[in-house]
């Protein structure tokens, strides 16, 4: 089960005023009934369980040893709170249960052109991913490590950098190649406001202007 708990930019600050987040990759899975992670450090709440055998995950017999709650941010405006996430230490990847997402009334999944989008009941896209070569979809989030008993608040700092800003930061690389870098997750920390416009760059336009060559000299 999961909730969208914030519509502000997901910069989360604890009572000690310390930023606590990092990039965290998940594989979306239609088979698993529960969200699964192999990392213990990502939990906001953590409840040990008797070793529970889990079937259909990996080539070895995995065991869930705990469950808990965690917070994931899409890097732009939305934060997801995942409940009852299973901790399986010997699992290779973290799995996001698409079944669990669809069980929420009105929430849906959209897959097209090698991209997956999680939508709220209002049709708002709150998470996106890309198809890998093994036909799985990889989704990246910013992990927010918030202890269950911590005081925290959400701050609005403006949106993630726009396509135009990244165009300048990468030395005027074309938007086509910026999109390729983003889709294939080739650059860590490359978080962009996907709804921003890909505006024409004045410097690039001027640099591509040609001058009419001078004719041959004549007296």
C-alpha positions in Angstrom: 0.0 0.0 0.0 1.2 3.5 -0.6 0.2 7.2 -0.2 1.1 10.3 -2.0 1.8 12.5 1.0 3.2 15.7 -0.5 2.7 17.9 -3.5 5.6 20.2 -2.6 9.2 19.8 -3.8 10.6 16.8 -1.9 13.4 18.3 0.1 13.0 16.7 3.5 14.7 18.1 6.5 14.9 16.4 9.9 14.8 18.2 13.3 18.6 18.5 13.1 18.2 20.4 9.8 20.3 17.9 7.9 19.4 16.8 4.3 18.9 13.1 4.3 18.4 11.6 0.8 20.1 9.7 -1.9 19.2 8.2 -5.3 17.6 4.8 -5.0 16.7 2.4 -7.9 13.7 0.1 -8.0 12.4 -2.5 -10.5 8.7 -2.4 -11.0 7.2 -5.9 -10.8 3.7 -7.1 -11.7 4.3 -10.5 -10.0 5.1 -9.6 -6.4 2.3 -8.8 -4.0 4.4 -6.7 -1.7 7.2 -4.1 -2.1 10.6 -5.7 -1.4 14.0 -4.2 -0.6 17.4 -5.7 0.2 18.5 -2.7 2.2 17.8 -2.2 5.9 19.1 1.4 6.1 16.2 2.7 4.0 13.4 2.0 6.5 11.7 4.8 8.4 10.0 2.1 10.6 11.3 -1.4 11.0 9.5 -4.4 12.6 11.4 -7.7 12.7 9.5 -10.8 11.6 10.1 -14.6 12.0 11.8 -15.8 8.9 9.1 -15.9 6.2 9.9 -17.9 3.0 9.1 -15.9 -0.2 8.5 -17.7 -3.5 9.0 -16.4 -7.0 11.8 -14.0 -6.2 15.3 -14.8 -7.6 16.9 -18.2 -8.1 17.4 -19.0 -4.4 15.0 -19.3 -1.6 14.7 -15.9 -0.1 13.4 -15.1 3.4 11.8 -11.9 4.7 13.1 -10.9 8.1 11.3 -7.7 8.7 8.8 -5.2 7.3 8.3 -1.5 7.6 7.6 1.9 6.1 9.8 4.1 3.8 9.5 7.4 2.0 10.5 7.8 -1.7 10.5 11.1 -3.6 10.3 11.5 -7.4 12.8 14.3 -7.2 10.4 17.0 -8.4 7.2 17.4 -6.3 5.7 14.2 -5.0 6.6 11.9 -2.1 5.4 8.3 -1.8 5.0 6.5 1.5 5.3 2.8 1.1 3.8 0.6 3.8 4.6 -3.0 4.8 7.8 -3.2 2.7 9.5 -6.5 3.1 13.2 -6.7 4.0 14.9 -9.6 2.1 18.6 -9.2 2.6 19.7 -11.7 0.0 17.5 -10.4 -2.8 19.5 -8.7 -5.6 17.1 -5.8 -6.4 14.4 -3.7 -4.7 11.0 -4.5 -6.2 8.1 -2.0 -6.4 4.8 -3.9 -6.5 2.6 -2.7 -9.4 -0.2 -4.9 -8.0 -0.1 -3.0 -4.8 -0.3 0.3 -6.6 -3.3 -0.7 -8.7 -5.1 -2.1 -5.7 -5.5 1.5 -4.5 -8.9 2.8 -5.8 -8.4 4.9 -8.9 -4.7 4.6 -9.2 -3.4 3.4 -12.5 -0.3 2.5 -14.6 0.5 3.7 -18.1 3.1 2.0 -20.3 4.0 3.3 -23.7 7.1 3.6 -25.9 9.3 1.8 -23.3 8.3 4.1 -20.4 6.1 3.4 -17.4 4.2 6.0 -15.4 2.4 5.7 -12.1 -0.8 7.8 -12.0 -3.0 8.9 -9.1 -6.7 8.7 -9.2 -6.7 12.3 -10.5 -4.5 11.2 -13.4 -1.4 13.0 -12.0 2.0 11.3 -12.8 3.9 10.8 -9.6 6.6 8.4 -10.7 8.2 7.3 -14.0 10.6 4.6 -15.2 12.2 3.2 -18.4 12.3 -0.3 -19.8 15.6 -2.2 -19.5 16.9 -4.8 -21.9 15.4 -7.6 -19.8 11.9 -6.1 -20.2 11.8 -4.9 -16.6 11.2 -1.3 -15.9 13.6 0.7 -13.7 12.4 3.6 -11.6 14.6 5.9 -9.6 13.6 7.8 -6.5 15.3 10.1 -3.9 15.3 8.2 -0.7 14.3 10.1 2.4 15.5 8.6 5.6 13.0 9.8 8.2 12.8 8.1 11.6 9.3 7.2 12.8 9.7 9.5 15.8 11.4 12.4 14.0 9.9 15.8 13.5 10.1 16.9 9.9 8.6 19.4 7.5 8.4 20.0 3.8 9.9 23.1 2.2 9.0 24.5 -1.2 12.3 25.5 -2.9 11.1 25.8 -6.5 11.1 22.9 -9.0 13.9 20.7 -10.2 16.2 22.3 -12.9 14.5 22.7 -16.3 15.6 21.2 -19.6 17.0 24.7 -20.5 19.2 24.8 -17.3 20.6 21.3 -18.0 21.3 22.4 -21.7 23.5 25.1 -20.3 25.1 23.0 -17.6 26.1 20.4 -20.2 27.8 22.9 -22.4 24.9 23.4 -24.8 24.3 19.7 -25.6 21.2 19.2 -27.7 17.8 18.4 -26.1 17.8 15.1 -27.9 20.9 13.9 -26.2 19.8 15.3 -22.8 16.6 13.2 -23.2 18.8 10.2 -24.0 20.9 10.8 -20.9 17.8 11.0 -18.8 16.0 8.0 -20.3 18.9 5.6 -19.9 19.9 7.0 -16.5 23.5 7.6 -17.6 24.1 10.4 -15.2 23.6 10.1 -11.4 21.7 13.0 -9.9 20.3 14.1 -13.3 16.9 15.2 -12.0 14.9 17.4 -14.4 11.5 19.1 -14.4 9.9 16.9 -17.1 7.1 19.4 -17.6 9.5 22.3 -18.5 9.8 23.5 -22.1 12.7 22.8 -24.3 13.3 26.4 -25.3 15.4 27.6 -28.2 18.8 28.6 -27.1 19.9 32.1 -28.5 23.6 31.3 -28.2 23.2 28.0 -30.2 21.1 29.7 -32.8 23.6 32.5 -33.3 26.5 30.1 -33.4 25.0 28.2 -36.2 24.4 31.3 -38.4 26.5 31.4 -41.5 27.9 34.4 -43.3 27.7 34.9 -47.0 31.2 34.4 -48.4 32.9 37.4 -50.1 33.1 37.3 -53.8 36.4 37.1 -55.7 38.5 40.3 -55.6 38.1 42.8 -58.4 39.5 46.2 -59.3 
